[in-house]
């Protein structure tokens, strides 16, 4: 019996095997429009994970087996950024499958590096945020794309001001280095590495003017331009923010502060397509600072003189009430014009665009103009492809109007009886300054790259790229002798008629400075990539490459003062006093990098990367760094045991690794000298050399040990979310420390600190409704941040000796604001009272008996919670979108001069609050102290600290696409739109009527709201 059963079983299996059909199929997967092959497209049997992947030429081959009718099998074909397609097997063995690009799913493409690697979002192991420019309302009024990022990426905090083209800080997961003390800046970059189409973008650092001419007031400090202002927003396709070690480890010693990869638009095969847009608008200032009017100012001044015993200086109001802010602020204008075309023929693709932006600030005569062009040419034939990108730009910035910094008293008239500008000492008549002075910066630059790719084998590819970021910045500042800024008084100079005789004293009118900065940064890399699927289950992606880079910075200035014609800019050779300075820096580096990706059945992912860097910036003993990262991911939703009607996708990610920071400035490890002969006072009139910094051959790389755990999940077919926890340990932070006095140096730079940044990030996208008529989506993100200094070495004092409320102390954040806790105004004396060690003292006693070692933490300039959200609602041809950002937990230390310090000498106006809330008589319960010359002011007082938490409505955009089917015009698309940028900010600090609060104190430079109209056309 057993033998019979056994025989029947064998017979059954034999019959089953004979009944199974087999067929070898092959074919090619192409783009519908261009007929270009699509490599790495997947061809799977529907309902299974079995199938094939196309090679570099888009071809595939696979043996299909089936126990049922093989003709009924369905093939599911997928490719990144394209709509999936189902193909019935039928009787065919060869297939030509064409896929159509799916714009709605392009956000699934994640660019993982600037070395040509990209993956589906579900296959990414690292923490990478992908943002499409079109999703964050590119119609917002902005001079650079980073302004659009504020509040739109979890864990990325943007610190920006209101002035056009000014430098912006991008903090990816916290501050990148210690807050510097005592102005001992070390030049260490705290910004992410920014790469545009494979080109590493350069950074600017400030160069202060000569103190003799600058008079210590900062008028000649270098005007820093945000390098991202050179790139037209209309040319940017997307940007990817890389955060954790798995994502940034490939960049090693340059990735401690994160990496931002910008991809610009390129052409596609097909007929030529044109795009044109025009946008114009008006800007008006709001939240303007409230100063004293003429009568109030004279009242306060008389109280000051009376309380100070200067009775002879008391005088009635002269009847003059000049509103300087209204005189120097008006309605600004904004215009933006763009024209481009793209297409492709045979083996070529191309895209060219030109943009011109004019942004006139509400402050008269202050403006920024940008002309930029982008040229992108691609070539592909057989196994070869090449690309050339060239993006030149000219940015002109004019800022002669300095009223925001120097508020003049209202009892001075702008014009005298003769109709000429009233002469005002030191900072000048601001109306005359805006019209007579010059402060122009012209930056001519280009970003260019050439790349070449060659498919050696079906699974082996060689790529190389050379890129350059070049800029030439010329700055021209002129201070007319017809106003106070150009009046330097009498100076002792060499007698031109008797050079060997005694010096003579002459009045100096007019001064001019010409400054130039020439930056040339290039990088070259070559790499080999290997992609292979083994046994239909094991997917390998490997990358091996080399990179070289160089960064040369040449800069200098020439200053002249004392001109016979001092009303207009003159040649510096005509000046009575001339001074000049120049310098140049060159940093070079060489790197080897590698990365391996592996996944098994699209369930289990593993990544490892490694990089060796050498840099000329460090000492000979520390010029090599080894960094890298590892990461792993588990797609739980692909497991057979996972069954859920709620969760559509679930992936767990972890990563760990180290990165570095080589961008520390030039020659930091070397002993430096300055050669000078200022004032012809060197040895016997010859040049002399001064030591400026001591050598430190042990100066090494800053390191960031990064750990990250994340969870990606989609649910209810509407929501996709990411939750992450990160911890970054910053080690060997370069900082300046007091040097031993016997060395002859004031400070030395060492690797002397550690700190931790850690937090939680959460982001979610909701697609509420998606139909032909209605499309409604919302994006929201929130992040927490906690910073703590954990180690300080070689520090003589843990506190700053400068009056900046800054200090470094173990156990506290580097952004902590330090000072004294304000109790209030003494009703009996009108003096400020403070609590120090549970004892009460007035301000004069504190100034005489305490120092910075008695400071206590009173606030923090960094938020503890921040983020943003955007919403888009489309109905038929209408689209309404808005963008919010928010930040909670940060404090701002106000400018004490603007709060309540009364200055008779400089005759500047002050905060209107003083008039209403200052102490005058015994028993007064007041917010401000007695107005007198002996009233001591404590700058870093909690009195000047305000809660800067806010919610900002950044943009509202309404657009309408015209139904062109009913209109006989040769256009593919035509839309009109209106946009309101920088709409409103809600602060949580309350402000009484007619008073200044956080909204006004935060925006001494006028904050502008811009309303614009525009048209977009495609044809």
Secondary structure, 3 states (H helix, E strand, C coil): CHHHHHHHHHHHHHHHHHHCEEEEEEEEEEECCCCCECCCCEEEECCCCCEEECCCCCEEEEEEEECCCHHHCEEEEECCCECCEEEECCCCCEEEEEECECHHHHHHEEECCCCCCEEEHHHCCCCEEEEEHHHHCCCCCCCCHHHHHCCCCCCEEEECCCCCCCCCEEEECCCCCCCCCCCCCCCCCCCCEEEECCEECCCCCCCCCCHHHHCCCCCCCCCCCCHHHHCCHHHEEEEEEECCHHHHHHHHHHCCCCEEEEEECCCCCEEEEEEEEEEEEEEEEECCCCECCHHHHHHHHHHHHHHCCCHHHCCCCCCCCCCHHHHHECEEEEEEEEEEEEEEECCEEEEEEEEEEEEECCECCCEEEEEEEEEEEEEEECCEEEEEEEEEEEEEEECCCCCCCCCECCCCCCECCCCCECCCCCCCCHHHHHHHCEEEEEEEEEEEEEEEEEEEECCEEEEEEEEEEEEEEEEEEEECCCCHHHEEEEEEECCCCCCCCCCEEEEEECEEEEEEEEEEEEEEEEEEEEEEEECCCEEEEEEEEEEEEEEEEEEEEEEEECCCCCCCCCCHHHCCEEEEEEEEEEEEEEEEEEEEEEEECCCEEEEEEEEEEEECCCCCCCCEEEEEEEEEEEEHHHCCCCCCCCEEEEEEEEEEEEEEECCCCCCCCCCEEEEECHHHCCHHHCCEEEEEECCCCCCCCEEEEEEEEEEEEEECCCEEEEEEEEEEEEEEEEEEEECCHHHCCCEEEEEEEEEEEEEEEEEEEEEEEECCCEEEEEEEEEEECEEEEEEECCCCCCECCCCCCCECCCCCCCCEEEEEEEEEECCCCCCEEEEECCEEEEHHHHHHHCCHHHCEEEEECCCCEEEEEEEEEEECCEEEEEEEEEEECCEEECCHHHHCCCCCCCCECCECHHHHHECCCCCCCCCECCCCCCCCCCCCEHHHEEECCEEEEEEEEEEEECCHHHCCCCCCEEEEEEEEEEEEEEECCCCCCCCCCHHHHCCCCCEEEEEEEEEEEEC
